[in-house]
C-alpha cells in the first residue's frame, strides 16, 4: 500500500492523499496551521489501513445488535448509520467519507486551539466553528453549480455538510441531481445525504434504467441492490413526484434529530427540509466564485 502524501496548496490549505482518500483542509488562525496540519497528517497516515482491516464488516448491512467495530473511524461510521438501519438498507460505508473528515478534524482540535477549520473529503465536510466565530460556506451541486449560501455559528449545532446524488463518487439508488444535508456531525450528514438521494426516485418509470450493483461493481457494499444507471427525459410532474418522495425521507430524519436541514434538487426543481436559512448567492458572490 502506498504511503500517505501531504502537500500545501493555494490559500494556505493542506492536501492529504492516500489511496481513494483526498482531503482538503483549511484552518484559522494562520498561526495555528502548522500544529493543526501536523496533527492532521499524523492521524491520517493510518486511517486507510484501519478501515481495510475491517472492510467486510463495514460493507455488510448495519446490524444494530452486532458488536462495534474496533477502529475509531469505523465506529463513527457505525454510530451514524445504526439509528437508520430500520428505515432502509444501509451499510456503514454510507458514512465513510464524513467519518474520515470528522476524525481528522478531531485530531486537529485536540492538538491546538482553532477559530475555524474544515476538512473536505470530496464534498463531505467536517466543520469546526469556535464560540463567537462564523463560517460562511456555499452549498454546491455535484455538477459544480452553486445552490445557495449559508452562514454557520457555533450555536447552530452543525458540524457536518454532505452532498450525494447522481454523478457523485458513489453509486445511487435514486435519481436526485444532488441532495445536500446539514447535520451535527459529518458522518450523520454523509449517510443522510445518501439515503435521501436514494429516496428521490420514480420506481418502475420507463425513463430510468437500473442494474444490480454487484454486476458492474463487484466490490460495492450495495450487493444486489438496484442502482440507477441512466435517467431519460422526465415530465415536470415526474420530477416533482420524485422530489416529494425524497422530502418525505428528509422530513423523517429531521423529526428524529438525525439532520438539521436538507436541500434536494432534480432537473431544475428543488425542495427544502428544515428551516435553516439558505440564501441564493448574490451576483457579486457568483462573479468571485
C-alpha positions in Angstrom: 0.0 0.0 0.0 1.3 3.4 -1.0 2.2 5.8 1.8 0.0 8.8 2.7 1.0 12.0 1.0 0.8 15.6 2.2 1.3 18.9 0.4 0.5 22.6 0.9 -1.7 24.1 -1.7 -3.1 27.6 -2.6 -4.8 29.6 0.1 -2.6 28.1 2.9 -4.5 24.8 2.8 -3.3 21.3 3.3 -3.9 18.4 0.8 -3.8 14.9 2.1 -3.9 11.9 -0.2 -3.9 8.2 0.4 -5.4 5.7 -2.0 -9.0 6.6 -2.5 -9.0 9.4 0.1 -8.4 13.0 -0.8 -8.7 15.7 1.9 -8.5 19.5 1.6 -8.1 21.2 5.0 -8.4 24.8 5.9 -7.5 26.3 9.3 -7.7 29.7 11.0 -5.9 31.4 12.6 -2.9 31.1 10.4 -0.6 30.9 13.5 -2.1 27.6 14.4 -1.9 26.0 10.9 1.4 24.3 11.5 0.3 22.5 14.6 -3.1 21.6 13.2 -1.7 20.3 9.9 0.9 18.2 11.7 -1.8 16.6 13.8 -4.0 16.0 10.8 -1.2 14.2 8.9 -0.2 12.1 11.8 -3.7 10.8 12.3 -4.4 10.5 8.6 -1.5 8.1 7.9 -3.1 5.1 9.5 -6.8 5.6 8.6 -6.9 3.7 5.3 -5.2 0.6 6.9 -7.6 0.7 9.8 -10.6 0.7 7.5 -9.1 -2.0 5.3 -8.7 -4.3 8.3 -12.5 -4.2 9.0 -13.8 -3.8 5.4 -16.0 -7.0 5.4 -17.9 -5.7 8.4 -18.2 -2.2 7.0 -19.6 -3.4 3.7 -22.3 -5.5 5.4 -25.8 -4.1 6.2 -25.8 -2.5 9.6 -26.9 -4.8 12.4 -27.8 -2.7 15.5 -27.2 -5.8 17.7 -23.7 -6.6 16.3 -20.5 -5.8 18.2 -19.0 -2.4 17.4 -16.0 -2.2 15.0 -12.7 -1.7 16.7 -11.3 1.3 14.7 -12.3 4.8 15.7 -13.3 5.9 12.2 -15.3 2.6 11.7 -17.1 3.3 15.0 -18.0 6.8 13.8 -19.5 5.2 10.6 -21.4 2.6 12.6 -22.8 5.1 15.1 -24.0 7.4 12.3 -25.8 4.5 10.4 -27.1 2.4 13.3 -30.2 4.6 14.0 -31.2 4.3 10.4 -31.0 0.6 10.0 -34.7 0.1 10.5 -35.6 2.7 7.9 -34.0 1.2 4.8 -30.9 -0.7 3.5 -27.7 0.9 4.7 -24.1 -0.2 5.4 -21.5 1.7 7.4 -19.8 2.7 4.1 -22.6 5.2 3.6 -20.8 7.3 6.2 -17.2 6.7 5.4 -16.2 10.0 3.8 -17.8 12.0 6.6 -16.4 9.9 9.3 -12.8 10.2 7.9 -13.3 14.0 7.7 -14.6 14.1 11.3 -11.7 12.0 12.7 -9.0 14.2 11.1 -10.7 17.4 12.3 -10.9 16.0 15.8 -7.2 15.3 15.8 -6.6 19.0 14.9 -8.9 20.4 17.5 -7.2 18.3 20.2 -3.8 19.5 19.1 -4.4 23.2 19.1 -7.0 26.0 19.7 -8.7 26.8 16.4 -11.1 29.6 15.5 -12.4 28.0 12.3 -11.5 24.8 10.5 -12.8 22.4 7.9 -11.9 19.0 6.4 -13.4 18.5 3.0 -13.4 14.8 1.9 -14.7 15.1 -1.7 -17.6 17.3 -0.8 -18.4 15.7 2.6 -17.2 18.3 5.1 -16.5 18.3 8.8 -16.6 21.8 10.3 -15.3 23.5 13.5 -16.5 27.0 14.5 -15.4 28.3 17.9 -17.8 30.4 20.1 -18.3 33.9 18.7 -16.9 32.9 15.2 -18.8 32.3 12.0 -18.2 30.3 8.9 -19.6 31.2 5.6 -19.9 28.5 3.0 -21.5 27.7 -0.3 -23.7 24.7 -1.0 -22.6 23.1 -4.3 -24.4 20.7 -6.5 -22.5 17.7 -7.8 -22.2 19.4 -11.2 -20.3 22.3 -9.5 -23.3 24.7 -9.6 -23.8 26.9 -6.6 -27.2 26.2 -4.9 -27.0 28.6 -2.0 -25.0 30.3 0.7 -25.2 29.8 4.4 -23.5 31.3 7.5 -22.9 29.0 10.4 -22.1 29.8 14.0 -21.2 27.5 16.9 -24.7 27.8 18.3 -26.2 26.3 15.2 -25.1 22.8 16.2 -23.9 22.0 12.7 -20.5 20.4 12.2 -21.2 18.4 9.0 -22.2 19.1 5.4 -22.5 16.4 2.8 -23.8 16.0 -0.7 -25.0 12.9 -2.6 -26.8 12.0 -5.8 -26.3 11.1 -9.4 -22.9 12.0 -10.7 -21.2 11.7 -7.3 -18.4 9.4 -6.3 -20.7 6.7 -5.0 -23.4 4.6 -6.7 -27.0 5.8 -6.1 -30.3 4.0 -5.8 -32.2 7.2 -6.7 -32.3 9.9 -9.4 -31.5 13.1 -7.5 -29.2 15.5 -9.1 -28.0 16.4 -5.7 -29.0 16.3 -2.0 -27.1 18.4 0.5 -27.6 17.8 4.2 -26.5 19.7 7.2 -26.2 17.8 10.5 -24.5 17.7 13.9 -21.7 15.6 12.5 -20.1 14.9 9.1 -20.8 11.2 9.3 -24.5 11.8 10.0 -24.7 14.3 7.2 -23.0 11.8 4.9 -25.3 8.8 5.5 -28.4 11.0 5.5 -27.5 12.6 2.1 -27.1 9.2 0.7 -30.4 7.8 2.0 -32.4 10.9 1.0 -30.8 10.9 -2.5 -31.8 7.2 -2.8 -35.4 8.1 -1.9 -35.6 10.7 -4.7 -37.0 8.1 -7.2 -39.7 7.0 -9.5 -40.0 3.2 -9.1 -40.9 1.5 -12.3 -40.6 4.6 -14.5 -39.8 3.8 -18.1 -37.1 6.5 -18.4 -35.0 5.1 -15.6 -32.6 2.3 -16.2 -31.1 0.2 -13.4 -28.7 -2.6 -12.8 -27.6 -4.8 -9.9 -24.8 -3.0 -8.1 -22.6 -6.1 -7.9 -22.8 -6.8 -11.7 -20.6 -3.9 -12.7 -19.1 -3.1 -9.3 -18.2 -6.5 -7.6 -16.7 -4.8 -4.6 -19.7 -2.5 -3.9 -21.2 -2.7 -0.5 -24.6 -2.4 -2.2 -24.5 -6.0 -3.4 -27.8 -7.0 -5.1 -29.4 -3.5 -4.7 -30.6 -1.9 -8.0 -28.6 1.2 -8.8 -29.6 3.8 -11.3 -27.5 3.8 -14.5 -29.4 6.2 -16.7 -32.2 8.8 -16.3 -34.0 9.8 -19.5 -36.5 12.7 -20.1 -38.9 13.4 -17.2 -42.0 15.5 -17.2 -42.2 18.3 -14.6 -44.8 16.3 -12.6 -42.4 13.3 -12.5 -39.7 15.5 -11.2 -42.0 16.9 -8.5 -43.2 13.4 -7.5 -39.6 12.1 -7.1 -38.6 15.1 -5.0 -41.6 14.7 -2.8 -40.6 11.1 -2.1 -37.1 12.3 -1.1 -38.5 15.2 1.0 -40.6 12.7 3.0 -37.5 10.8 4.0 -35.7 14.1 4.8 -38.6 15.1 7.0 -38.4 11.8 8.8 -34.7 12.3 9.5 -35.4 15.9 10.6 -38.1 14.9 13.0 -35.9 12.2 14.6 -33.0 14.7 15.1 -30.7 13.0 12.6 -30.3 16.1 10.4 -30.8 19.9 10.8 -31.7 20.7 7.1 -31.6 19.2 3.6 -31.8 20.7 0.1 -32.9 18.4 -2.7 -32.6 19.2 -6.4 -33.6 17.5 -9.6 -33.9 18.8 -13.2 -34.3 22.5 -12.1 -36.7 21.9 -9.3 -35.8 21.8 -5.6 -37.2 21.1 -2.2 -36.1 22.0 1.3 -36.5 20.2 4.6 -35.8 22.2 7.8 -35.9 25.9 8.3 -32.2 26.8 8.2 -31.8 30.0 6.2 -30.1 29.0 2.9 -30.0 32.1 0.6 -29.3 32.4 -3.1 -25.8 33.7 -3.9 -25.6 37.4 -5.0 -24.3 38.4 -8.4 -21.2 39.7 -6.8 -20.6 36.4 -5.0 -21.1 34.4 -8.2 -18.7 36.7 -10.0 -15.9 35.9 -7.5 -16.7 32.2 -7.1 
